[in-house]
Amino acid sequence: MQQAMPKNQQPRAPRLLRVPLFRLLAINLAIGACAAVLLVGGLLWLNPAHLRELILADRTPGIALLLLLASFLITFCSAAMGSAIMAQGRQEDGGERSGGHGSRLAVQKVAQHPRTR
């Protein structure tokens, strides 16, 4: 039998979804998977270079479709997750670029201080 949940208590989300990094990666994994499925579906629908006919003419078209989909899934999911991770360092204050500016300022500061012997 299931126990009744008190009215003031909401069901708990799985613990992994509470971790912001994991949630970010899961969302971008789903985005990459949707892009991969749409691309494979578009390739089969548009039939460039008679790709659909070649796949369906094979004895086991499921394996060919699985390999095509798996390669696109790996590519697009990893690209979406990687771009989300790399975008974490961006500043949100109006589009100011943040790449490499800290290094240049550090070099300028060192060059401005006179040497003492």
Secondary structure, 3 states (H helix, E strand, C coil): CCCCCCCCCCCCCCHHHHCHHHHHHHHHHHHHHHHHHHHHHHHHHHCHHHHHHHHHHCCCHHHHHHHHHHHHHHHHHHHHHHHHHHHHHCCCCCCCCCCCHHHHHHHHHHHHCCCCC
